[in-house]
Every structure is written in structure tokens, then in C-alpha cells.
Amino acid sequence: MRYITNQPELGVSKTFGETGLSWIDGGDAGNNAKLGFNVPLGDKAAFRVAGFSNRLGGWMDAVQPNFDVNQNVNGGDRSGVRLAFKFAPSARLSITPRLVYQKVHMDGWNRIDVYNILANPFTTTRPPVRLGERQLFTQIEEPFTDEFLLGDVNLRYDFGSMSLTAIGSHTNRYVLVVRDAGALTSSITGGSIGLPQQIYTLDAPLDDATKSKVSTAEVRLSGARDRLRWLIGGFYSANKRHYGQDLSVVGFDTLAAPILGAPYGFTQGLKAPRTTCFGPTWTMT
């Protein structure tokens, strides 16, 4: 994936921006704003910076077991900044380093639940929850964040009959997702094991954490003569990704131990640090 942004302009001083509003039928309002500057630094250099912010309106409602409804839970915010510097000591050579940063925070998911296991006449004694249009069933909030940083540098040199382009980049990305896994855990503790409702309706937040680092390098040599155009180059990429999953059912150990005849703390051995695991873990404490 390539992130193509406007480049700094030599000898040009300008300020630019935009703003806007939006509305979702049956949901929240949203807005967006952007402000930036292009600033020359003498005749051979310039930098360009732009900041942006978006509020994304939500339209999904989260129904709770006690019949409370959290309105428009899938809204969120996106903000970031782009900074680029261009240095052109001659008409043939230009060097352009750039930084791009963005952070996204969403309050919920675009999910419609047709059936819920925690509030229906088949699995609990609680009154059933009737889900309407654009509704989901949760016991806990389900936020997620996505933080992204890109740094790259672009070098171009014109030999006249051919041109050289060399690009190096590095990206860091961290994603943390929280989901309500109550339907999953209750299907096991209430369905497979057959434990009482006070146990299988415990809160069960499932945390997904992903850390990704990607480094790339590319070199291209291209030219044209008469009706012939040619290009030769090479590309290198290194991708390192850490993924961890942690599911905690807080209070399970205390409530389930007397029923199962197990000693207190019998599930502690399942626990693993979220940031060091590479596969799913299920922790009941």
C-alpha cells in the first residue's frame, strides 16, 4: 500500500484548510477539519505540514441485560498529522523525508445481533431482550484503538537520459480491540459445563492486541528513448508482527470452585501475559 500525499512546493507560501459537518439518519452528527501550511526555506528547501481531525457519527445501539440502551455506540474519532520536508540542492537532485501519524479510537462495532445467548427464554430465567433494527447485545463496552506511524524518505536524481528513485520507509502500528465474549464463555460455562446463571453471565472482555513493524526499501532506474520506455529496480520488505489475545472472566474462580469441588485458584495456571503470547489464551479468575 502506498500513501501518496501532496509534496512541499519550493518558493511557495500558502495556508490551506477545510471543514465540514455530516448527519446520519437515526444516528449522531459528525464533523471534519483540516489545516495545513506550506513554508519555503530559501530557494532550495520547503516543508509542508497538515493536521486533520474527524468525528465519525455512530448509528448502532447496544442493548444491555438490564434493558438499558447505549445509543450510537459505533461512533469514534480519527486524528493525525503529516509533515514533509523537501531539499533540492540542484535541479537534478531532490530529497524528501516525511512523517505520517494517525490515531483512531472507536467506541463500538457495526454489528447487528439477531440472537443473544444471555437474555432469552432458552438459556436464562431473565426476561428476553428483543433486539430491534441496528441493535447489538453487550454487557460491556467494546472500544478499539488503532495507532499508526509512518516515516519514509524519497531520493530522486535525474541523469538526463535516465532517472534514479530510491525510497526507504518504516511503519509502526498498534491495534487494541476489546470485544464482549460473554456469548462465547457462557456457551461453555452454562452450556457445556452446565454452571448456574450467576456464573455464565459474568463479564468476559476479550482483548486483542497487535503490534506490527514493517520496513521497506525500493530502488528504481528508469528512462525513455524514442518510443521505448524502460524500468528496472528492486524491492525489499521485512514484516514483524506480534499478536496476543487475553480473555478474562473475572469472578469465575470464586463462584465456580465450590460447585466444581476444585480448590480456589484452580484456573490461575491458564493465565499468560498479553504482550508476550502469540496465540489465544483463555483466563478465568
Phi, psi and omega in degrees: 000134180250135175258104182259117181238163176296139184268155173301143181251125179290137175072014182237129175246122182208156173237136182220158180185170177202158177210156181197162178233153178215155178225142178248127179298119183080013181220202183267167173276158177226169179206163175211150180209145176215140178218135181208169182220145168242122187234120176284144176239081186077203182268345188244005182210157177197156173228155182227132180226141179216134175243147183216156179210137178227135169253119182263119182289141178266161179216002179259138179253139180254116179272133181262162179302331180272014177077000171294151181235121173272118187278139168052056188282348184264020174281171180183186183229145174226128180216158180182182181213146175235134181224128179224145179232133180239129177236121182232086182293340177213173179291342182270330189244137172217142179231125185228097170278154184210147172233136177229125178232138179213141175228132179242132173230119178246147184267350183185192190241156175270067185235135176251121180265123176272327184223140176234137186275344187265349182213072176212159187290352183271333185240345181224167176264359178287155176300142182292146175265123179265117182269133179263194180292137180058047178230147174230163183247120179220153171261336183228166176288153184231065180280161169213150180233150180220113182245128189227134176226128178235131172232132179211167177219137183238122179244130178232138176221130182258115178274354184104288179277345179208165180226147180247134175232128178230128184228132173233140182214158176214133179235142171240132178221134178230123181238128176235120184242132175244127178235151174275107182261024180300323179296323179292308184292324180290331177294335178269305185288327179264330182269296184290315183273330178078035179280162183295166184298325181297340179266312186279359173257014176295152177297139182222080178284128177254116181259126173249124179236129179231128173242127184229136175231126182231127175241136180225155174216139182217137176229130180228138173236123185224158179195176180210144176212122185055242182260010182254128174239137183221157180208137175221144182188182179217154183221139179228140179217138175231125186236123178237123186228128175248130181231131178224147181225134182223125179237113182246128175248088188290128180101350181298315183300316183294317185279325187274334185303312180297325182288319182275353182070027181254154179289152177299136181091014185288347178259001185298333182291347181277349188283138178220146177299135184295322188281350183248354182270152182245008180211182183287143172230148178237118185242125175243118181232000000 
